[in-house]
Amino acid sequence: MNVTLVNAQSPNNSALGSIRHFSTEQPIVYHTTPNLNFDIWLLVKGDAHITGPFGVAMNQQASMLGMQTSSTQFVMQPHTEGFHLRFSPVQLYHLVGMPLRELTHQPVALMDLWGQTFHENYQTMVASPPQQAQLGLERLLLGRQILNRDTRLIQQVIRTIADDPASASVRQLCQSTGYAERQLQRLFDEQVGMSPRTFIKISRFQRAIALFAHYKRRKAPFTLLSVALEAGYFDQPHFIRDCRQFTNKTPEQYFWTMDPVLSGSYNPEAKPT
């Protein structure tokens, strides 16, 4: 497998998420678990498709994969080139004019989302050299931002969950925000794309992946049960249920036979400690 990924993220425009140029020489197949991000794939040449619970997507050159709550498979054909854009829910919420729940589990052509003008500008940009195209993408995304959307509360809630997914609960979030559970649900539907309970479950599983990668990298002694308990699971059956839901595999099948970092499932923002 030979993949070139060039990180082209602009440090001064964090609202844009990350932008990476990629190119492949051989076919690539990797699996992802839910990672609380929205991914946009802009293909310059070649072919790629995503297989998930919704079927097969990405036969268009510019596609967005909405947030997922189950495993998906991504396949890139040889000599495929393009850009991968990744957004957190808050970042994407400032770029689209609809509730994010309408994008969850949905593959969306960007022309349908942002119109013909975006499509024409995109076609012009991708014909440019990668660095020039990256700058064009940044300008295009900055022009899409909806600046009058208030996301301060959801950012605070997401930080609370990220800081300690092991102990986060819907009840605790309601107490800290003063929101009733139904109000909190509406906020998450609008600005995140899923329920707070699902968001917490995925955050906890991402923490388990981060812990596994951390201990494996350091060659420290650990077991899957110790990782699960540290991540906040009550017991082994609890961990097995979530792992099956998010990967369609048992923990032993998933963690020991597939490197979560290389498989595209690892969220580098999920802190191991």
N, C-alpha and C positions, 0 to 999 in steps of 0.2 A: 504494500500500500504506500503510495506516495502522494501526500497532500501538502500543498503550500497554503498556509493561513497567515495572512499579513494583518496584524492588528492595526486598524486605522482609526481607532477611537480618538475623538477630540477631547482632550482633558478640560477644555474650557466650555464645552457644551454638553454637560452631563445629562441634560434633558433629552439628548438625542440617543441615549443608550450607547451600544457599541456597534461599530461598523467594521467588518472584516472582508478583505478580498480573499477569494479562494480559487484554487485550480487543482485539478486531479489528472493523474496520468493513468490510473487503473480504476476499476470499479470499486466503490466504497459502499459498504452496508454497515450501518450502526443503529442501535436501538436507543431510544430515550425514555426516561421516566418523566412524570410531571415535574417541572422545575420552576414553576411560577413565573414564566416569561412568555412573551409573545415573540415569534420569530418571523422575519421577512426574508425571503430568498429572491434575489434578483439575478437571473441567469443571463450571462452575456452570450454564452454558447454552450452546446451540449444539452444533456437531458437529465432530469432528476425527478423522483416521485416519492411521496410519503404515503405509507400504508398505516392506517390506524382504525379505530372503531367506526370511523365515518367512511371507510373505503380508501380509494386511491385518489390523490390530489397532486397538484403541481404540474399539470400539463401546460400551464401558462408560464410565460417567462418571468412574470412578476407576481408572486403569490405570498400571502401571509398565512401562517399556521396559528390559529387561535390557541389560547391556553388549553392544555390537555389535563385530564384527570385520570388517564390510563396510558399504557405503553404504546409507543408508535415506532415504526421502522422507517429509516431514511435511506434511500438508495441513490447514489450518484454514479452516472455512467462515466466511462473514460473520457478524458479531454473535455471535462465540464469546467466552466469558469464563470465566476460571478461574484456577488456580494451577499454576505449574511449580516442582517441587522437584527439585534436583539434588544427588546424593550421590557422594562418592568411594567406592571399594570399602570402605575401612575404616569410613567413616561408616555405610554401609548394613549392613555386617556386624554392627554393634552393634544393629541394628534388626530383624533377621530371625533366625529360629531354624533356618536351614538353610545348607548350603554354597552359596556364591555361584555355583558352576559350574552349579547347577540353574536359575539365573535368566538365564544368558548366552544371548543370542539369543531370549529368551522374552518375549512380551508377557503380563503377569500382571494379572488383576483384583485390586485390593487387598483386596476382600472375601475372595477365595480365600487371600490371603497372610496377612491379619491378622484375619479373622473378621467375624462379623455385628456385634459391638459397635463395631468401628472404622467399619464402614459406616454404622451409625446415627448415631454421633457426627459423622462426616463430613457426612452429610446435614443435620444440625442446624447445623454450622458454616458451610457454604457459603450458608446463607440469611441470614447476618449480613453487615454491611458489611465491605469488604475488610480494613481494619486489625484489626477484631475477629476476623475469620476467621483472619487470620495468627497472632494470639496463640493462638487455639484450636488451630491446627495445631501450633505449637511445643509447647504443653502435651501434646497427644496424642502427638507424637513422643518427647518426653522420657519419657513413660510407657511407651513401647515399648522403651526402651534396655535392652540386656542388658549389665550393667556388669562382669560377671566374665569377659569374654572378653579374652584377652591378645593384643594386636595390635602389641606393641612391635617385634617382629622384622620383621614385614611393613612397618610404617611406615618402619623404618630402610632396608629394601631398596628401597622405593619412592622414598625421598629420594635414595638413591644413584643410581638410574636417572634421576630427574628432574634431578639436578645435572649429569649428563653422559651423556645417552642415546647420544651419538656413540661412546663407548668402552665402554659397558656390554655385558656378555656374561654368559651363564649360567655359564660357567666362573669368571669373576671373582666373581660373586655367591656361588657355592658356596665359593670360597676365603675370602671375607670373612665368611660366616655359619658355616662349618664344616659345612654341610649337603651331603649327597650330592644329585646332580641329581634323583633320584626323590623325596627328602624335600622339596626345594624345590618340585617340581611339585605335591606334595600340599598344601603350604602355600598356593600360589597358587590351586589349585583351590578350596580351602576359603574363603580370605579375600579373593580378588580375582575369581575367576570365569574365569580363562584361564591359559594357560601363561606362565611367565616369558619365554620367547622371543617369544611374541606380544605381551606387554606391552611389551617393549623395542622391537619393531618399530613399534608404534603410537606409543610415546613419541618415537621418532626422526622419524616422519612428522609428528607434532604440532609438533616442533621446526622442521621445514621450513616448515610453515604459519606458525608464529610469526615465523620469519625473513623469509619472503615479505611478511607483513603489515607487519613492522617497516621493511623497506627501501622498500616501496611507500609507506608513510605518510610517510617522510622524503624521498621522491623521490630516493633515492640510487641510483647506477648498480649494477646487479646483473644476473645471468643466472640462469636456473633451475639450470644446472649449478653455479654458484658457491654457490647456496643449498643444493643437494643435498650438495655436498662439505663445506660448513660444518656441515650437520646431521649428518654422520657417514656418509654413503653412500660406498661404495668407488668407484663410478663411475656413469655415466649409466644403464646397463642395470639396475643395482641399484635406483636411484631409480624408474625406469619400472615395474619389476615391482611394487614396493610401492604405487605410485600406482594402478596398474591394479587391484590387489587391494582397496584401500581405497575407491576412488572409481568404479571401472569406466570410467575415462578415462585418457588419457595425461596427463603433466604439463602439456603445452601446452594441452590441452583443459580441464583442470581449473583450473589457476592463472590463466590469462589470460582465460578466459571466465566464470569464476565467482569472485566475491570470497569467499575463505574466511571472512572475518569476518562478512559479511552472510549467508552461507549456513548459519550455525549450526555450522560445522565447527571454528571457532577456539576453542582452549582458552586463556583468558587467563592461566592459571597456567603455560603453557609459555613459558619465558623465552627471548628471542631471543639473549641473550649468556651 
